[in-house]
Amino acid sequence: MARSLATISPNTQIGVYSCVTLSLFRIVESLGVDPKLLETCFQDRENLSKPYAKISLNEFISAVEKTVEITGYDNFSIMYGSKCDIESLGLLGYIFINSKNLKHALESTCKYFLFFQEYTTIKLEKHGEYYVVSYKVDDSYLKNQRYDAEITLAIICNLIRKVTYSNWQPALIEFENSEPAFIGDHLAFFKCTINFNAQKNSIYIPKKDIDTKILGADPNLFEILTYTLENIGYKYNDNEKFIDFIVMHIKLCMETKFPHIEDIAKLTGIPTWTLKRRLSSYNTSFSVLLEKTQKELSPPYLLDANLSISEVAYKLGYSDISSFSKAFQRWYGISPKQWISQQP
């Protein structure tokens, strides 16, 4: 299991638009299951009838799990993702189909996904002959990563097929979870090689496909939709939510390198100057959040038997052990060596 991208309490209610239940209820009904049986998975059932109300992502995945339990169909998540309609994705779906080309659609999805679903990292990156969409929800919060990842990757592939009016297929699909007992449904839908136990949940898109025009896209409607989403969606207007979002990406970046504010701006899609201004409006700064993250990560890193103190110092961005030790002493009142010696 990959390390958590952020420290999120299990009680945190990661929000997702309730419109995702529209396709869920429609599909389970087609399987002969009464959708009302799934409503018990949601604490606030009134929000199910409000497409832009916030519901818990964990509760939604619990409803998927209950469907699997009732039907005995372990790959229901692939079916859901393959049959999820535009309406069930709300404004995000309509933004996708009104983008000028596939690259624009995927970039817009990555940019606006946080408005649709919180505490989520989704990126589009170029890797050689491919563009790769990677997706991750913090695993300290979401219990069933498999169903969520299968649904999301299937939805994205389904959207690409819809806007290109083709039987498009990715070059490769990768899932973090282990291989399910039966992957026939996966192979039939994705129509490509699928790797499990991968480092990321990813879709590999051939470079030749990325500039495919989206037929019927309305650029004016795109502008209206993005403006609307930014004004009714999950805006960064809450201090704690925004700061948690930035800290999450600092931790994500630290998995591979020491982050600078430009790195976080690129990861989040927020211009550097805008990020500085927003943090300042919340009476904080990138350097403050970076040090807060360094402090939080120091103890678990020191407990890692595979890391020496010098390696921990380097991983956290310090040039030498002395600089790291001084910072640790300031944070916790004792040196790293003393702290380690006190651990059971």
C-alpha positions as CSV (number, residue, x, y, z in Angstrom):
1,M,0.0,0.0,0.0
2,A,1.3,3.4,-0.9
3,R,2.0,5.8,1.9
4,S,-0.8,8.2,2.8
5,L,-0.7,11.5,0.9
6,A,-2.0,13.3,3.9
7,T,-2.9,12.7,7.5
8,I,-6.7,12.7,7.3
9,S,-8.9,11.6,10.2
10,P,-11.0,8.5,9.4
11,N,-13.9,10.7,10.5
12,T,-13.3,13.3,7.8
13,Q,-16.1,13.4,5.3
14,I,-14.4,13.6,1.9
15,G,-17.1,15.2,-0.2
16,V,-18.3,14.1,-3.7
17,Y,-21.3,15.5,-5.6
18,S,-24.4,13.4,-4.9
19,C,-25.0,13.3,-8.7
20,V,-22.8,10.2,-8.8
21,T,-25.7,8.2,-7.3
22,L,-27.9,8.9,-10.3
23,S,-26.2,6.2,-12.4
24,L,-25.6,4.0,-9.4
25,F,-29.3,3.7,-8.7
26,R,-30.2,3.4,-12.4
27,I,-27.7,0.6,-12.9
28,V,-28.6,-1.4,-9.8
29,E,-32.3,-1.2,-10.7
30,S,-31.4,-2.7,-14.1
31,L,-29.9,-5.6,-12.2
32,G,-33.2,-6.2,-10.3
33,V,-32.0,-4.5,-7.1
34,D,-34.3,-2.0,-5.3
35,P,-32.2,1.2,-5.1
36,K,-33.8,2.0,-1.7
37,L,-31.8,-0.8,-0.3
38,L,-28.7,1.3,-0.9
39,E,-30.0,4.5,0.7
40,T,-29.2,3.1,4.2
41,C,-25.5,3.6,3.3
42,F,-26.0,7.3,3.4
43,Q,-26.4,9.3,6.6
44,D,-28.0,12.4,4.9
45,R,-30.5,10.8,2.5
46,E,-32.1,14.1,1.6
47,N,-28.9,15.1,-0.2
48,L,-29.3,12.2,-2.6
49,S,-32.0,14.1,-4.5
50,K,-29.8,17.2,-4.7
51,P,-27.3,16.7,-7.5
52,Y,-24.8,19.3,-6.2
53,A,-25.1,18.4,-2.5
54,K,-22.1,17.0,-0.7
55,I,-22.2,13.3,0.2
56,S,-19.4,11.2,1.7
57,L,-17.2,9.3,-0.7
58,N,-16.8,6.5,1.8
59,E,-20.6,6.2,2.0
60,F,-20.8,6.1,-1.8
61,I,-18.2,3.3,-1.9
62,S,-20.1,1.5,0.9
63,A,-23.2,1.5,-1.4
64,V,-21.1,0.0,-4.2
65,E,-19.9,-2.7,-1.7
66,K,-23.5,-3.4,-0.7
67,T,-24.4,-3.8,-4.4
68,V,-21.6,-6.3,-4.7
69,E,-22.9,-8.1,-1.6
70,I,-26.5,-8.3,-2.9
71,T,-25.7,-9.3,-6.5
72,G,-22.5,-11.4,-5.9
73,Y,-21.0,-9.4,-8.8
74,D,-17.5,-8.5,-7.6
75,N,-16.7,-6.5,-10.7
76,F,-19.7,-4.2,-10.4
77,S,-17.4,-1.2,-10.2
78,I,-16.2,-1.8,-13.7
79,M,-19.9,-2.1,-14.9
80,Y,-20.7,1.2,-13.1
81,G,-17.8,3.0,-14.6
82,S,-18.5,1.8,-18.1
83,K,-22.2,2.8,-17.9
84,C,-22.0,6.0,-15.9
85,D,-23.6,8.7,-17.9
86,I,-22.6,12.4,-18.4
87,E,-25.5,13.6,-16.1
88,S,-24.1,11.6,-13.2
89,L,-20.8,13.5,-13.4
90,G,-22.5,16.9,-13.1
91,L,-20.8,19.9,-14.5
92,L,-17.5,18.1,-14.7
93,G,-18.9,15.7,-17.3
94,Y,-20.2,18.5,-19.4
95,I,-16.9,20.4,-19.1
96,F,-15.2,17.3,-20.5
97,I,-17.4,16.9,-23.5
98,N,-17.2,20.7,-24.4
99,S,-13.4,20.9,-24.3
100,K,-11.7,21.6,-27.6
101,N,-9.7,18.3,-27.8
102,L,-8.8,15.3,-25.7
103,K,-5.8,16.9,-24.0
104,H,-7.9,20.0,-23.1
105,A,-10.6,17.7,-21.7
106,L,-8.1,15.8,-19.5
107,E,-6.3,18.9,-18.4
108,S,-9.7,20.4,-17.4
109,T,-10.7,17.3,-15.6
110,C,-7.5,17.4,-13.5
111,K,-7.9,21.1,-12.9
112,Y,-11.5,21.0,-11.8
113,F,-11.7,17.5,-10.2
114,L,-11.2,18.8,-6.7
115,F,-14.4,20.8,-7.1
116,F,-16.2,17.5,-7.8
117,Q,-14.4,15.3,-5.2
118,E,-12.2,16.5,-2.3
119,Y,-8.8,15.3,-1.1
120,T,-8.0,13.7,-4.4
121,T,-4.9,13.9,-6.6
122,I,-5.4,13.5,-10.4
123,K,-2.7,14.4,-12.8
124,L,-1.9,14.4,-16.5
125,E,1.8,13.9,-17.3
126,K,3.7,13.2,-20.5
127,H,5.9,10.1,-20.3
128,G,7.7,9.4,-23.6
129,E,5.2,8.3,-26.2
130,Y,2.3,8.4,-23.8
131,Y,0.3,10.9,-21.7
132,V,-0.5,9.3,-18.4
133,V,-3.5,10.1,-16.2
134,S,-2.9,9.1,-12.6
135,Y,-5.4,9.1,-9.8
136,K,-5.3,8.8,-6.0
137,V,-7.5,9.3,-3.0
138,D,-5.8,9.5,0.4
139,D,-5.6,5.9,1.7
140,S,-5.8,7.0,5.3
141,Y,-9.4,7.9,4.6
142,L,-10.8,5.7,1.9
143,K,-11.1,2.0,2.9
144,N,-11.8,0.4,-0.4
145,Q,-9.3,1.9,-2.8
146,R,-10.0,-0.8,-5.4
147,Y,-13.6,0.0,-6.2
148,D,-13.0,3.7,-6.3
149,A,-10.0,3.4,-8.6
150,E,-11.8,1.0,-11.0
151,I,-14.8,3.3,-11.2
152,T,-12.8,6.4,-11.9
153,L,-10.5,4.9,-14.5
154,A,-13.4,3.2,-16.2
155,I,-15.4,6.5,-16.2
156,I,-12.5,8.4,-17.8
157,C,-12.1,5.7,-20.5
158,N,-15.8,5.7,-21.1
159,L,-15.8,9.5,-21.5
160,I,-12.9,9.4,-24.0
161,R,-14.9,6.9,-26.1
162,K,-18.0,9.0,-26.0
163,V,-16.3,12.2,-27.1
164,T,-14.2,10.5,-29.8
165,Y,-17.2,8.4,-31.1
166,S,-14.9,5.4,-31.2
167,N,-14.0,2.1,-29.6
168,W,-10.9,3.8,-28.2
169,Q,-8.5,1.8,-26.1
170,P,-5.7,2.9,-23.8
171,A,-2.2,1.5,-24.2
172,L,-2.0,0.3,-20.6
173,I,-4.0,0.4,-17.4
174,E,-2.4,0.1,-14.0
175,F,-4.1,-0.4,-10.6
176,E,-2.5,-0.1,-7.1
177,N,-4.7,-2.9,-5.8
178,S,-3.9,-6.6,-6.1
179,E,-5.4,-8.6,-9.0
180,P,-9.1,-9.6,-8.4
181,A,-10.1,-13.2,-8.7
182,F,-11.7,-12.6,-12.1
183,I,-10.5,-9.9,-14.5
184,G,-12.4,-10.8,-17.6
185,D,-14.6,-7.8,-17.2
186,H,-11.6,-5.5,-16.9
187,L,-10.0,-6.9,-20.0
188,A,-13.3,-6.8,-22.0
189,F,-13.9,-3.1,-21.1
190,F,-10.4,-1.6,-21.2
191,K,-9.2,-3.8,-24.1
192,C,-5.5,-3.6,-23.2
193,T,-2.9,-4.9,-20.9
194,I,-3.7,-4.4,-17.2
195,N,-1.0,-4.3,-14.5
196,F,-2.0,-4.8,-10.8
197,N,0.1,-4.0,-7.6
198,A,1.3,-0.9,-9.5
199,Q,2.7,2.3,-7.9
200,K,-0.2,4.3,-9.2
201,N,-3.7,4.0,-10.7
202,S,-3.0,5.1,-14.2
203,I,-4.3,5.3,-17.8
204,Y,-1.7,5.4,-20.5
205,I,-2.9,7.3,-23.6
206,P,-0.9,7.1,-26.9
207,K,0.5,10.5,-27.8
208,K,-1.1,10.2,-31.2
209,D,-4.5,10.3,-29.6
210,I,-4.1,13.3,-27.3
211,D,-5.0,16.0,-29.9
212,T,-8.1,14.3,-31.1
213,K,-10.8,16.9,-31.5
214,I,-14.0,16.6,-29.6
215,L,-16.9,16.7,-32.0
216,G,-19.8,18.9,-31.0
217,A,-17.9,20.8,-28.3
218,D,-19.2,24.3,-27.6
219,P,-16.4,26.6,-26.4
220,N,-18.8,29.2,-25.1
221,L,-20.6,26.6,-23.1
222,F,-17.2,25.5,-21.8
223,E,-16.5,29.0,-20.4
224,I,-20.0,29.2,-18.8
225,L,-19.6,25.8,-17.2
226,T,-16.2,26.4,-15.7
227,Y,-17.3,29.8,-14.4
228,T,-20.4,28.1,-12.8
229,L,-18.4,25.3,-11.3
230,E,-15.9,27.7,-9.8
231,N,-18.8,29.6,-8.2
232,I,-21.0,26.8,-6.9
233,G,-18.4,24.1,-6.5
234,Y,-16.1,23.3,-3.6
235,K,-14.2,26.6,-3.7
236,Y,-11.0,27.1,-1.8
237,N,-12.8,29.4,0.6
238,D,-12.2,27.5,3.8
239,N,-8.9,28.0,5.6
240,E,-8.5,24.4,6.9
241,K,-9.6,22.7,3.7
242,F,-7.3,24.7,1.5
243,I,-4.3,24.3,3.8
244,D,-4.9,20.6,4.1
245,F,-5.0,20.4,0.3
246,I,-1.7,22.1,0.0
247,V,-0.1,20.1,2.7
248,M,-1.3,16.9,1.0
249,H,0.5,17.9,-2.2
250,I,3.7,18.8,-0.3
251,K,3.7,15.3,1.1
252,L,2.9,13.8,-2.3
253,C,5.9,15.7,-3.8
254,M,8.2,14.6,-0.9
255,E,7.7,11.0,-2.0
256,T,10.1,11.7,-4.9
257,K,11.9,15.0,-4.2
258,F,12.0,18.0,-1.9
259,P,9.2,20.4,-2.9
260,H,9.5,24.1,-3.8
261,I,6.4,26.3,-4.1
262,E,6.7,26.1,-7.9
263,D,6.4,22.3,-7.7
264,I,3.2,22.5,-5.6
265,A,1.8,25.2,-7.9
266,K,2.3,22.8,-10.9
267,L,0.8,19.8,-9.0
268,T,-2.3,21.7,-7.9
269,G,-2.8,23.7,-11.1
270,I,-2.7,27.0,-9.1
271,P,-0.4,29.7,-10.4
272,T,2.6,30.4,-8.1
273,W,1.6,34.0,-7.4
274,T,-2.0,33.0,-6.7
275,L,-0.9,30.3,-4.3
276,K,1.3,32.8,-2.4
277,R,-1.6,35.3,-2.2
278,R,-4.1,32.7,-1.0
279,L,-1.8,31.4,1.7
280,S,-1.1,34.9,2.8
281,S,-4.8,35.6,3.0
282,Y,-5.0,32.8,5.5
283,N,-2.1,34.3,7.5
284,T,0.3,31.6,6.5
285,S,2.9,30.9,3.9
286,F,4.4,28.0,1.9
287,S,7.5,28.0,4.1
288,V,5.4,27.7,7.2
289,L,3.4,24.7,5.8
290,L,6.6,23.1,4.5
291,E,8.2,23.2,8.0
292,K,4.9,22.0,9.5
293,T,5.1,19.0,7.2
294,Q,8.8,18.4,7.9
295,K,7.9,18.3,11.6
296,E,5.0,15.9,11.1
297,L,7.0,13.5,8.9
298,S,10.1,13.5,11.0
299,P,9.0,10.9,13.6
300,P,7.6,8.3,11.2
301,Y,10.7,8.7,9.0
302,L,13.0,8.2,12.0
303,L,11.1,5.0,12.9
304,D,11.8,3.6,9.5
305,A,14.6,1.1,10.0
306,N,15.6,1.5,6.3
307,L,16.5,5.1,6.8
308,S,19.5,6.5,8.6
309,I,19.3,9.9,10.3
310,S,21.3,11.5,7.5
311,E,18.9,10.0,4.9
312,V,15.9,11.3,6.9
313,A,17.6,14.8,7.0
314,Y,18.1,14.6,3.2
315,K,14.6,13.4,2.5
316,L,13.1,16.3,4.5
317,G,15.3,18.8,2.6
318,Y,18.1,19.5,5.1
319,S,21.6,19.8,3.8
320,D,23.2,18.0,6.8
321,I,22.4,16.2,10.0
322,S,23.3,19.2,12.1
323,S,20.6,21.4,10.5
324,F,18.0,18.7,10.8
325,S,18.9,18.0,14.5
326,K,18.6,21.7,15.4
327,A,15.1,21.8,13.8
328,F,14.0,18.6,15.5
329,Q,15.3,19.9,18.8
330,R,13.3,23.1,18.3
331,W,10.1,21.1,17.5
332,Y,10.3,18.3,20.1
333,G,12.8,19.5,22.7
334,I,15.2,16.6,22.2
335,S,17.6,15.4,19.5
336,P,16.7,12.8,16.9
337,K,19.0,10.3,18.5
338,Q,17.5,10.8,21.9
339,W,14.0,10.6,20.5
340,I,14.8,7.3,18.8
341,S,16.3,5.8,22.0
342,Q,13.0,6.6,23.8
343,Q,10.9,4.6,21.4
344,P,9.7,1.2,22.4
